[in-house]
Amino acid sequence: MTVTERFLKYIKFETTSNESIDRCPSTNGQNTLAEALKEELIGIGIADAEVSKDGYVYATIESNTDENILTVGFIAHMDTSPDASGKDVKARIVSNYDGSDITLNKEKNITLGTKDFPELLKHKGEDIIVTDGTTLLGADDKAGIAEIMTAAEYLLTHSDIKHGKIRIAFTPDEEIGRGADKFDVEKFGADWAYTMDGGEVGELEFENFNAARADVFIKGCNIHPGEAKGKMKNASLIAMDYASMLPANETPAHTEGYEGFFHLTRTEGTVDHAELGYIIRDHSREMFEKRKEMMKECAEAINRKHGEGTASVRIEDQYYNMRKKIEPVMHIVEIAQKAMENAGITPKVQPIRGGTDGAQLSFKGLPCPNIFAGGMNFHGVHEYVPVQSMEKATNVIIEIVKEIYNRKA
């Protein structure tokens, strides 16, 4: 089965994760896909494939050499983002893409255009898998799953490629920040791993945002508007006041590279009560801590202006920059770089403006850089993936295995 055939099969499973559900996996569709992946792994010759009680898929390609080779792992996540529907995904392949705009949904006037998405032109002449404009595609991260699975089958059927033990894992709930929560690092038993969860061909990442979520609570006082002078405290208006205190140019729409941000993700409110939901991101740990302090200081300013107890902030750290854990073992990044070069790909080492399972796993003792899976425009209806990008990612996995053996790592 080709990587494309696998990908098109996996995206038929609805695996949207749900932050409001407190179980693992958060949605039943992820369990369904996990069981299907286990059976497929067994079918290609991996006898120990299993699904844990928490919905993690684990499997082993056994070493085919007597030499002492370190164990490497490859990881991808099964869930898709709740930012867009992942139900009844209808994909089509635009063969030999000619460089023009792609109409996704004529009725809804949804187009994948080169003006808004100029990187599409890099894939002229390739075969582009797109949606029908009503759902996301699911390349994040079912492309990664398809690539790992296809590489695994190739290695199992090509015994001339010598390698040590290789571990595989497919995780649930990455999109809601829980992908590594119940990952059994000790059981996985790899010396290091790679997540196949990046975007454009060549991406290689070993540093990511420090991340936190913040909820701002505003307590108002509702009085009949005819008698409200000097008495009413409109929580919704005060929430707007709070939002205006944060730097207007430090949002996702105004930042790039190593620049951090405050991202307002949720607003709800009445006169009595209002809430704001934020995520806080920064590559610098020092700036990350300052951003959290700034949100607390804004609440204190609101309380000075509107009365003590008007505003409160709850902040929870989510994950940290894995660079700290990767730098002592930079050879694992060098192996991935050399593997890409061997596959005819120019590595693009860059920071992740987000996070992966690998960030948390690195802090749990499993160093885990991130490699491209080929998809673009994640979390929305304009998501797409070139077939050739998935094929290149598959080749990189195989070349990593070869490079580890050649180095006797």
ZAMARGU-4260 file (C-alpha; in steps of 0.2 Angstrom, whole numbers, plus 5000, padded with zeros to 4 digits):
<rodrens>
0) 5000/5000/5000 | 5007/5017/4995 | 5008/5032/5007 | 4994/5041/4998 | 4983/5026/4999
5) 4986/5025/5018 | 4983/5043/5020 | 4967/5043/5011 | 4961/5028/5022 | 4966/5036/5038
10) 4957/5053/5035 | 4940/5044/5034 | 4941/5041/5053 | 4934/5056/5062 | 4947/5059/5076
15) 4944/5077/5082 | 4950/5079/5100 | 4939/5088/5113 | 4947/5098/5127 | 4931/5098/5137
20) 4931/5079/5139 | 4942/5073/5153 | 4947/5056/5147 | 4961/5048/5136 | 4958/5048/5122
25) 4945/5062/5123 | 4935/5055/5108 | 4930/5038/5103 | 4935/5040/5085 | 4953/5040/5091
30) 4951/5023/5099 | 4943/5017/5083 | 4958/5022/5072 | 4970/5016/5085 | 4963/4998/5084
35) 4964/4999/5065 | 4982/5004/5066 | 4986/4990/5077 | 4978/4978/5065 | 4988/4985/5051
40) 5004/4985/5060 | 5001/4966/5064 | 4997/4964/5046 | 5013/4970/5040 | 5023/4959/5052
45) 5024/4968/5068 | 5018/4955/5081 | 5019/4965/5096 | 5008/4980/5091 | 4996/4985/5104
50) 4984/4998/5110 | 4986/5004/5128 | 4972/5007/5140 | 4974/5025/5136 | 4973/5024/5117
55) 4992/5024/5113 | 4998/5013/5099 | 5015/5005/5102 | 5025/4993/5091 | 5042/4987/5087
60) 5052/4983/5072 | 5065/4971/5079 | 5084/4973/5076 | 5090/4963/5061 | 5108/4964/5066
65) 5119/4957/5080 | 5128/4974/5081 | 5124/4985/5096 | 5114/4999/5088 | 5104/5012/5099
70) 5085/5011/5098 | 5076/5025/5088 | 5058/5029/5089 | 5046/5038/5077 | 5030/5046/5083
75) 5014/5054/5075 | 4997/5059/5083 | 4980/5052/5078 | 4969/5066/5083 | 4964/5081/5072
80) 4962/5099/5078 | 4945/5105/5085 | 4947/5121/5076 | 4938/5114/5061 | 4927/5099/5058
85) 4936/5082/5054 | 4919/5073/5050 | 4916/5066/5033 | 4932/5072/5025 | 4930/5072/5007
90) 4947/5073/4998 | 4952/5074/4980 | 4969/5074/4971 | 4973/5088/4960 | 4985/5079/4948
95) 5000/5088/4940 | 4995/5105/4948 | 4997/5119/4935 | 5000/5134/4947 | 4983/5141/4946
100) 4970/5144/4960 | 4961/5128/4966 | 4942/5129/4969 | 4938/5119/4984 | 4920/5122/4985
105) 4911/5132/4971 | 4895/5133/4980 | 4903/5141/4996 | 4916/5151/4985 | 4930/5143/4995
110) 4947/5144/4985 | 4965/5138/4988 | 4973/5153/4980 | 4991/5157/4976 | 4989/5175/4982
115) 4984/5170/5000 | 4995/5154/4999 | 5010/5158/4988 | 5019/5143/4995 | 5007/5133/4984
120) 5017/5138/4969 | 5032/5128/4975 | 5022/5112/4971 | 5018/5116/4953 | 5019/5099/4944
125) 5015/5089/4959 | 4999/5080/4965 | 4990/5090/4978 | 4978/5082/4990 | 4964/5095/4995
130) 4948/5095/5004 | 4930/5100/4998 | 4931/5116/5008 | 4920/5110/5022 | 4932/5101/5033
135) 4951/5101/5037 | 4960/5087/5028 | 4969/5079/5042 | 4987/5079/5036 | 4991/5085/5054
140) 4995/5072/5058 | 4988/5057/5048 | 5002/5061/5035 | 5014/5057/5048 | 5006/5041/5052
145) 5005/5036/5034 | 5023/5040/5032 | 5029/5030/5047 | 5018/5015/5042 | 5024/5015/5024
150) 5042/5016/5030 | 5040/5002/5042 | 5033/4991/5029 | 5047/4995/5017 | 5060/4991/5031
155) 5052/4975/5035 | 5052/4969/5017 | 5070/4975/5014 | 5080/4965/5025 | 5096/4971/5017
160) 5094/4987/5026 | 5102/4984/5043 | 5096/4992/5058 | 5094/4991/5077 | 5077/4991/5086
165) 5065/5003/5080 | 5050/5009/5090 | 5034/5016/5084 | 5020/5026/5093 | 5004/5034/5088
170) 4997/5046/5101 | 4980/5053/5105 | 4975/5071/5110 | 4990/5080/5104 | 4980/5095/5097
175) 4973/5098/5115 | 4990/5097/5123 | 4988/5080/5131 | 4997/5069/5118 | 5012/5065/5130
180) 5003/5065/5146 | 5001/5046/5147 | 5015/5041/5135 | 5025/5028/5143 | 5043/5033/5140
185) 5050/5019/5150 | 5040/5006/5140 | 5044/5014/5124 | 5062/5011/5127 | 5070/5022/5114
190) 5086/5031/5116 | 5078/5046/5106 | 5064/5048/5094 | 5057/5060/5080 | 5039/5066/5078
195) 5034/5067/5060 | 5023/5082/5063 | 5030/5097/5054 | 5025/5106/5038 | 5034/5110/5022
200) 5048/5098/5015 | 5064/5100/5024 | 5058/5107/5040 | 5068/5101/5055 | 5064/5108/5072
205) 5072/5106/5089 | 5066/5121/5098 | 5048/5127/5101 | 5038/5139/5111 | 5036/5139/5130
210) 5017/5138/5132 | 5004/5142/5144 | 4985/5145/5144 | 4977/5159/5154 | 4959/5162/5159
215) 4954/5179/5164 | 4938/5181/5175 | 4929/5197/5177 | 4916/5200/5190 | 4903/5214/5186
220) 4888/5221/5194 | 4871/5222/5185 | 4859/5236/5189 | 4844/5241/5180 | 4851/5253/5166
225) 4839/5267/5171 | 4847/5267/5188 | 4865/5262/5184 | 4875/5278/5186 | 4889/5275/5198
230) 4883/5258/5202 | 4884/5246/5187 | 4900/5237/5182 | 4898/5230/5165 | 4909/5214/5165
235) 4910/5213/5146 | 4916/5231/5144 | 4929/5228/5158 | 4935/5213/5149 | 4937/5223/5133
240) 4947/5236/5144 | 4958/5221/5150 | 4962/5215/5132 | 4967/5233/5127 | 4980/5233/5140
245) 4990/5219/5132 | 5002/5225/5118 | 4992/5226/5102 | 5007/5221/5091 | 5011/5205/5101
250) 4998/5194/5093 | 5000/5179/5081 | 4995/5190/5066 | 5010/5202/5070 | 5024/5190/5075
255) 5035/5178/5067 | 5051/5168/5070 | 5056/5169/5088 | 5044/5182/5092 | 5031/5177/5106
260) 5013/5183/5108 | 4997/5184/5118 | 4983/5175/5108 | 4965/5178/5113 | 4956/5162/5109
265) 4939/5164/5118 | 4928/5178/5124 | 4911/5176/5133 | 4902/5188/5144 | 4887/5197/5151
270) 4885/5212/5162 | 4887/5201/5177 | 4902/5190/5172 | 4914/5189/5158 | 4929/5177/5153
275) 4944/5179/5141 | 4954/5164/5136 | 4972/5166/5131 | 4987/5156/5126 | 5004/5163/5130
280) 5019/5159/5119 | 5037/5163/5119 | 5054/5154/5114 | 5063/5163/5128 | 5059/5157/5145
285) 5063/5174/5152 | 5051/5182/5141 | 5038/5169/5144 | 5039/5172/5163 | 5037/5191/5159
290) 5022/5188/5149 | 5013/5178/5163 | 5018/5192/5175 | 5011/5205/5163 | 4994/5196/5163
295) 4993/5197/5182 | 4998/5215/5182 | 4984/5219/5170 | 4972/5211/5182 | 4979/5221/5196
300) 4977/5237/5186 | 4959/5232/5183 | 4956/5230/5201 | 4963/5247/5206 | 4952/5255/5193
305) 4936/5245/5196 | 4937/5238/5213 | 4946/5224/5222 | 4940/5207/5216 | 4934/5213/5199
310) 4948/5203/5189 | 4957/5187/5192 | 4969/5177/5181 | 4972/5158/5181 | 4988/5153/5172
315) 4993/5135/5168 | 5009/5130/5160 | 5007/5118/5146 | 5025/5114/5139 | 5042/5121/5138
320) 5055/5124/5124 | 5064/5107/5121 | 5080/5115/5115 | 5087/5113/5133 | 5085/5095/5132
325) 5091/5093/5114 | 5107/5103/5115 | 5116/5089/5125 | 5112/5076/5111 | 5113/5087/5095
330) 5120/5072/5086 | 5101/5066/5084 | 5098/5083/5074 | 5113/5080/5064 | 5108/5062/5060
335) 5091/5069/5053 | 5100/5083/5043 | 5111/5070/5035 | 5097/5059/5031 | 5088/5073/5022
340) 5103/5077/5012 | 5105/5059/5008 | 5087/5059/5002 | 5090/5075/4991 | 5082/5087/5003
345) 5089/5103/5009 | 5086/5104/5028 | 5078/5119/5035 | 5082/5120/5053 | 5070/5132/5062
350) 5060/5135/5078 | 5042/5128/5079 | 5029/5142/5082 | 5019/5130/5092 | 5022/5113/5101
355) 5023/5095/5097 | 5022/5079/5108 | 5041/5079/5106 | 5042/5095/5117 | 5034/5086/5132
360) 5042/5070/5129 | 5060/5078/5129 | 5056/5084/5146 | 5051/5066/5151 | 5067/5059/5146
365) 5065/5055/5127 | 5074/5068/5117 | 5062/5071/5102 | 5065/5083/5087 | 5052/5086/5074
370) 5053/5082/5056 | 5041/5088/5041 | 5026/5078/5037 | 5022/5088/5021 | 5005/5096/5025
375) 5001/5114/5024 | 4988/5126/5031 | 4984/5115/5046 | 4968/5117/5057 | 4957/5124/5043
380) 4948/5120/5027 | 4962/5126/5016 | 4974/5112/5022 | 4983/5102/5009 | 4997/5090/5006
385) 5007/5086/4991 | 5009/5067/4987 | 5027/5070/4984 | 5030/5078/5001 | 5023/5063/5010
390) 5034/5052/4999 | 5050/5062/5003 | 5045/5061/5022 | 5044/5042/5020 | 5061/5042/5012
395) 5069/5052/5026 | 5063/5040/5039 | 5072/5026/5030 | 5087/5036/5028 | 5088/5040/5046
400) 5087/5022/5050 | 5102/5019/5037 | 5112/5034/5045 | 5110/5027/5062 | 5117/5010/5057
405) 5131/5018/5047 | 5136/5028/5062 | 5134/5013/5073 | 5124/5025/5084
</rodrens>
